Every structure is written in C-alpha cells, then in structure tokens.
Amino acid sequence: MFSTLVALPGGRFLDAVVEGERAYRLRWGAPGDWRVVYEPGERRVQGKRHAYGFRSIEQLRYDFERDVEDAQAARRQPR
C-alpha cells in the first residue's frame, strides 16, 4: 500500500492512496475543490466524469500526470 498527502505551491495538494487495481485514489487540487480525481472505474477532470479502465500502475500515473498538467495549463490561460 502507498499513501501520501503533499502540499504543493499555489495552495494545491496531491493526495494519493494506491493499494492495487481495485483500490486507489489520486487527487490533485484542494480539499473541497479537487480538480483531478482518479478512482476505480472513473476519472473526474475539472468536474467532468469519464470512465476509466485500470491497465497498470505505470499507465495510471501517466494518465493522472497528463490530466494534472492539462488542468494546470487551463488555469494559466487568460479568460
């Protein structure tokens, strides 16, 4: 089992709990305002839900990091 909560610059957090294919949660954002969330069978990115099929820990990490990078880029774009 792996579990961590890390405070990041800008008031954001990384929360990760991984026990295996059927038990994991990865979150990036802030409590009450998680921007990217991965849980078994589903991922939520900036409030939009999508089905997610677990393939491997490596793929889970890659997909999560990509969505976090995209969410950060979206926050930096002028409106």
C-alpha positions in Angstrom: 0.0 0.0 0.0 1.1 3.5 -0.8 -0.4 6.7 0.8 0.7 10.3 0.8 -0.6 13.8 1.0 1.7 16.5 -0.3 1.2 20.3 -0.1 2.2 21.9 -3.4 3.0 25.5 -4.3 -0.1 27.7 -5.0 -2.2 26.1 -2.3 -2.8 22.8 -4.2 -2.3 19.3 -2.9 -1.5 15.9 -4.2 -3.4 13.1 -2.4 -2.5 9.5 -3.4 -3.6 6.2 -2.0 -2.8 3.1 -4.0 -3.4 -0.4 -2.8 -3.8 -2.0 -6.3 -6.0 -2.3 -9.3 -9.3 -2.2 -7.3 -8.3 0.2 -4.6 -6.7 3.5 -5.5 -7.5 7.2 -5.3 -5.4 10.0 -6.8 -6.4 13.6 -6.3 -4.9 17.0 -7.3 -6.4 20.3 -6.2 -7.6 21.4 -2.8 -9.9 20.0 -0.2 -13.4 20.8 -1.5 -12.0 21.7 -4.9 -10.3 18.6 -6.3 -9.6 19.4 -9.9 -8.4 15.9 -11.0 -9.6 12.7 -9.3 -8.9 9.1 -10.2 -10.8 6.3 -8.5 -11.6 2.8 -9.6 -13.6 2.9 -12.8 -13.8 6.6 -13.1 -11.8 9.8 -13.5 -13.0 13.3 -12.9 -11.2 16.2 -14.6 -12.4 19.7 -13.7 -15.9 18.5 -12.9 -16.3 16.2 -15.9 -16.7 12.5 -15.3 -15.2 9.9 -17.6 -15.0 6.1 -17.4 -11.5 4.9 -16.6 -10.2 1.4 -17.1 -7.2 0.5 -15.0 -4.4 -1.1 -17.0 -1.3 -0.8 -14.9 0.2 1.4 -12.1 2.5 3.0 -14.7 -0.4 3.9 -17.0 -2.4 5.2 -14.1 0.4 7.5 -13.1 1.0 8.7 -16.7 -2.7 9.4 -17.3 -3.1 11.2 -14.0 0.0 13.3 -14.5 -1.2 14.3 -18.0 -4.6 15.4 -16.7 -2.9 17.4 -13.9 -0.7 19.1 -16.5 -3.7 19.9 -18.7 -5.6 21.3 -15.7 -2.7 23.5 -14.7 -2.4 24.8 -18.3 -6.1 25.6 -18.4 -5.7 27.6 -15.2 -2.9 29.7 -16.7 -4.8 30.6 -19.8 -6.3 34.1 -19.8 -10.0 34.3 -19.9 
